[in-house]
Amino acid sequence: FEFVKMGDADGSGEVDVNDATTIQKIAAEMETPDTRTLFASDVNGDGVVSVTDATAIQKYSADIFEGAGVTGKTFWVW
């Protein structure tokens, strides 16, 4: 079991623009994510890691929380 902060795609413990970049690379199939990264990256909960998730993280990083989905929330996963 572990805690996963939603939006923390790069595993740094923080949600920032670097996570949006990681998600863009995943969406473009330039990176192959592990299970934790896939879970943390899908901040809008639609089951797909896409540019929409990256945009939500960018909003969250700019303190715009409307449209940010569950970015920044912590979930206990296994």
C-alpha atoms as a printed R data frame, in Angstrom:
   type eleno elety resid chain resno       x      y       z
1  ATOM     1    CA   PHE     A     1   0.000  0.000   0.000
2  ATOM     2    CA   GLU     A     2   1.098  3.549  -0.566
3  ATOM     3    CA   PHE     A     3  -0.215  7.080  -0.605
4  ATOM     4    CA   VAL     A     4  -0.378  8.636  -4.063
5  ATOM     5    CA   LYS     A     5  -0.813 12.359  -4.581
6  ATOM     6    CA   MET     A     6  -2.965 12.829  -7.667
7  ATOM     7    CA   GLY     A     7  -1.087 14.715 -10.358
8  ATOM     8    CA   ASP     A     8   2.348 13.686  -9.075
9  ATOM     9    CA   ALA     A     9   3.211 11.881 -12.292
10 ATOM    10    CA   ASP     A    10   6.982 12.122 -11.821
11 ATOM    11    CA   GLY     A    11   6.916 10.795  -8.237
12 ATOM    12    CA   SER     A    12   8.627 13.845  -6.722
13 ATOM    13    CA   GLY     A    13   6.039 14.249  -3.961
14 ATOM    14    CA   GLU     A    14   4.893 17.600  -5.364
15 ATOM    15    CA   VAL     A    15   2.454 18.537  -8.113
16 ATOM    16    CA   ASP     A    16   3.966 21.032 -10.522
17 ATOM    17    CA   VAL     A    17   4.540 21.791 -14.191
18 ATOM    18    CA   ASN     A    18   7.077 18.940 -14.435
19 ATOM    19    CA   ASP     A    19   4.200 16.523 -13.853
20 ATOM    20    CA   ALA     A    20   2.256 18.095 -16.716
21 ATOM    21    CA   THR     A    21   5.278 17.529 -18.953
22 ATOM    22    CA   THR     A    22   5.497 13.884 -17.857
23 ATOM    23    CA   ILE     A    23   1.812 13.402 -18.665
24 ATOM    24    CA   GLN     A    24   2.243 14.975 -22.086
25 ATOM    25    CA   LYS     A    25   5.057 12.486 -22.784
26 ATOM    26    CA   ILE     A    26   2.853  9.594 -21.645
27 ATOM    27    CA   ALA     A    27  -0.026 10.816 -23.822
28 ATOM    28    CA   ALA     A    28   2.343 11.061 -26.812
29 ATOM    29    CA   GLU     A    29   3.628  7.538 -26.047
30 ATOM    30    CA   MET     A    30   7.151  8.863 -25.490
31 ATOM    31    CA   GLU     A    31   7.208  7.311 -21.988
32 ATOM    32    CA   THR     A    32   5.776  4.060 -20.632
33 ATOM    33    CA   PRO     A    33   4.343  4.651 -17.162
34 ATOM    34    CA   ASP     A    34   4.153  2.189 -14.301
35 ATOM    35    CA   THR     A    35   0.864  1.496 -12.508
36 ATOM    36    CA   ARG     A    36   1.390  4.172  -9.822
37 ATOM    37    CA   THR     A    37   2.154  6.801 -12.438
38 ATOM    38    CA   LEU     A    38  -0.915  5.871 -14.483
39 ATOM    39    CA   PHE     A    39  -3.125  6.190 -11.410
40 ATOM    40    CA   ALA     A    40  -1.596  9.519 -10.325
41 ATOM    41    CA   SER     A    41  -1.796 10.959 -13.833
42 ATOM    42    CA   ASP     A    42  -5.518 10.475 -14.484
43 ATOM    43    CA   VAL     A    43  -6.653 13.504 -12.462
44 ATOM    44    CA   ASN     A    44  -9.961 13.934 -14.294
45 ATOM    45    CA   GLY     A    45 -10.894 10.277 -13.693
46 ATOM    46    CA   ASP     A    46 -11.874  9.375 -17.252
47 ATOM    47    CA   GLY     A    47  -9.588  6.321 -17.379
48 ATOM    48    CA   VAL     A    48  -7.233  7.856 -19.958
49 ATOM    49    CA   VAL     A    49  -3.990  9.794 -19.431
50 ATOM    50    CA   SER     A    50  -4.195 12.686 -21.855
51 ATOM    51    CA   VAL     A    51  -3.412 16.338 -22.458
52 ATOM    52    CA   THR     A    52  -6.619 17.114 -20.534
53 ATOM    53    CA   ASP     A    53  -4.942 15.764 -17.395
54 ATOM    54    CA   ALA     A    54  -1.834 17.847 -18.093
55 ATOM    55    CA   THR     A    55  -4.015 20.951 -18.449
56 ATOM    56    CA   ALA     A    56  -5.708 20.213 -15.113
57 ATOM    57    CA   ILE     A    57  -2.292 20.032 -13.448
58 ATOM    58    CA   GLN     A    58  -1.219 23.301 -15.050
59 ATOM    59    CA   LYS     A    59  -4.369 24.938 -13.663
60 ATOM    60    CA   TYR     A    60  -3.694 23.511 -10.215
61 ATOM    61    CA   SER     A    61  -0.089 24.767 -10.372
62 ATOM    62    CA   ALA     A    62  -1.429 28.245 -11.161
63 ATOM    63    CA   ASP     A    63  -3.854 28.078  -8.188
64 ATOM    64    CA   ILE     A    64  -6.852 27.687 -10.499
65 ATOM    65    CA   PHE     A    65  -8.775 24.843  -8.936
66 ATOM    66    CA   GLU     A    66 -11.873 24.835 -11.130
67 ATOM    67    CA   GLY     A    67 -11.293 22.163 -13.756
68 ATOM    68    CA   ALA     A    68  -8.336 20.679 -11.882
69 ATOM    69    CA   GLY     A    69 -10.162 17.441 -11.057
70 ATOM    70    CA   VAL     A    70  -8.698 15.628  -8.053
71 ATOM    71    CA   THR     A    71  -5.243 17.130  -8.542
72 ATOM    72    CA   GLY     A    72  -3.432 17.444  -5.213
73 ATOM    73    CA   LYS     A    73  -5.680 15.001  -3.334
74 ATOM    74    CA   THR     A    74  -3.996 11.984  -1.759
75 ATOM    75    CA   PHE     A    75  -5.326  8.443  -2.165
76 ATOM    76    CA   TRP     A    76  -4.301  5.209  -0.485
77 ATOM    77    CA   VAL     A    77  -3.668  2.606  -3.201
78 ATOM    78    CA   TRP     A    78  -2.324 -0.916  -3.462
